[in-house]
Amino acid sequence: MSIERYEDLEVWQYADEIMARTYTTIQTLPEFEKYGLVSQMRRSAISIPSNIVEGFGRRHAKDKIRFYNTSYTSAQELKYQYQACKRLGYVTDPSDVIRMLDSTCRMLKSMIRKTPDMPTCL
C-alpha cells in the first residue's frame, strides 16, 4: 500500500496533534518566557510536522532522511522543553505529550530505516 498524502501518515498525525497541544500549552506559560521557552517550544513544535511534510515531498532518499532526522531532533528537543516546564512548575503533568513524542520518534526512526535508496515518483 502506497501512501499518497502526508496527512495519511500516522507519524504526521501525531506530530500535528503535538503541535496543537503545544500551542495550547504555551498560552499558559508566564509572559516573561515569551522570548525564551515559549519561542523555543513554538519552533520545535511546528518543526516536527513541517519537516515530515517536507521529507514526504522529496524525491530522493537522502533528502527524505535529512528532513525526517530534523523532525526527530525537534521532537527530542520539545520533549526536553516539556520536562523543563514540569521542573519549573509551569505544567503539572506533560506525560501524555511526552508519550506522543516518544511514539513519534519511534515512527520517525522506522521511516528513516525503511526509506528506499532510490527516487520515488511524484
Contacts in CASP RR format, 6 or more apart in sequence:
PFRMAT RR
TARGET T0000
AUTHOR 0000-0000-0000
METHOD contacts of the structure
MODEL  1
MSIERYEDLEVWQYADEIMARTYTTIQTLPEFEKYGLVSQMRRSAISIPS
NIVEGFGRRHAKDKIRFYNTSYTSAQELKYQYQACKRLGYVTDPSDVIRM
LDSTCRMLKSMIRKTPDMPTCL
3 9 0 8 1.000
6 12 0 8 1.000
6 52 0 8 1.000
6 53 0 8 1.000
6 56 0 8 1.000
6 57 0 8 1.000
7 13 0 8 1.000
9 52 0 8 1.000
9 56 0 8 1.000
10 107 0 8 1.000
11 52 0 8 1.000
11 104 0 8 1.000
11 107 0 8 1.000
11 108 0 8 1.000
11 111 0 8 1.000
12 49 0 8 1.000
12 52 0 8 1.000
12 53 0 8 1.000
12 56 0 8 1.000
14 100 0 8 1.000
14 103 0 8 1.000
14 104 0 8 1.000
14 107 0 8 1.000
15 48 0 8 1.000
15 49 0 8 1.000
15 52 0 8 1.000
15 71 0 8 1.000
15 75 0 8 1.000
15 104 0 8 1.000
16 49 0 8 1.000
17 100 0 8 1.000
18 45 0 8 1.000
18 48 0 8 1.000
18 49 0 8 1.000
18 75 0 8 1.000
18 78 0 8 1.000
18 97 0 8 1.000
18 100 0 8 1.000
18 101 0 8 1.000
18 104 0 8 1.000
19 45 0 8 1.000
19 46 0 8 1.000
19 48 0 8 1.000
19 49 0 8 1.000
21 97 0 8 1.000
21 100 0 8 1.000
22 41 0 8 1.000
22 42 0 8 1.000
22 44 0 8 1.000
22 45 0 8 1.000
22 78 0 8 1.000
22 97 0 8 1.000
23 42 0 8 1.000
23 45 0 8 1.000
25 41 0 8 1.000
25 85 0 8 1.000
25 91 0 8 1.000
25 94 0 8 1.000
25 97 0 8 1.000
26 37 0 8 1.000
26 38 0 8 1.000
26 41 0 8 1.000
26 42 0 8 1.000
28 90 0 8 1.000
28 91 0 8 1.000
29 37 0 8 1.000
29 38 0 8 1.000
29 85 0 8 1.000
29 90 0 8 1.000
30 90 0 8 1.000
33 90 0 8 1.000
37 81 0 8 1.000
37 84 0 8 1.000
37 85 0 8 1.000
37 90 0 8 1.000
40 77 0 8 1.000
40 81 0 8 1.000
41 78 0 8 1.000
41 81 0 8 1.000
41 82 0 8 1.000
41 85 0 8 1.000
43 74 0 8 1.000
44 74 0 8 1.000
44 75 0 8 1.000
44 77 0 8 1.000
44 78 0 8 1.000
44 81 0 8 1.000
45 74 0 8 1.000
45 78 0 8 1.000
47 70 0 8 1.000
47 71 0 8 1.000
47 74 0 8 1.000
48 71 0 8 1.000
48 74 0 8 1.000
48 75 0 8 1.000
48 78 0 8 1.000
48 104 0 8 1.000
49 71 0 8 1.000
50 71 0 8 1.000
51 67 0 8 1.000
51 68 0 8 1.000
51 70 0 8 1.000
51 71 0 8 1.000
51 74 0 8 1.000
52 67 0 8 1.000
52 68 0 8 1.000
52 71 0 8 1.000
52 108 0 8 1.000
54 67 0 8 1.000
55 63 0 8 1.000
55 64 0 8 1.000
55 66 0 8 1.000
55 67 0 8 1.000
55 68 0 8 1.000
56 64 0 8 1.000
57 64 0 8 1.000
57 122 0 8 1.000
58 64 0 8 1.000
58 67 0 8 1.000
59 119 0 8 1.000
59 120 0 8 1.000
59 122 0 8 1.000
60 119 0 8 1.000
61 115 0 8 1.000
61 116 0 8 1.000
61 117 0 8 1.000
61 118 0 8 1.000
61 119 0 8 1.000
64 115 0 8 1.000
65 112 0 8 1.000
65 115 0 8 1.000
68 108 0 8 1.000
68 111 0 8 1.000
68 112 0 8 1.000
68 115 0 8 1.000
69 108 0 8 1.000
69 112 0 8 1.000
71 104 0 8 1.000
71 108 0 8 1.000
72 105 0 8 1.000
72 108 0 8 1.000
72 109 0 8 1.000
72 112 0 8 1.000
75 101 0 8 1.000
75 104 0 8 1.000
75 105 0 8 1.000
75 108 0 8 1.000
76 101 0 8 1.000
76 105 0 8 1.000
78 101 0 8 1.000
79 98 0 8 1.000
79 101 0 8 1.000
79 102 0 8 1.000
79 105 0 8 1.000
82 91 0 8 1.000
82 94 0 8 1.000
82 97 0 8 1.000
82 98 0 8 1.000
82 101 0 8 1.000
83 94 0 8 1.000
83 98 0 8 1.000
85 91 0 8 1.000
85 94 0 8 1.000
86 92 0 8 1.000
86 93 0 8 1.000
86 94 0 8 1.000
END
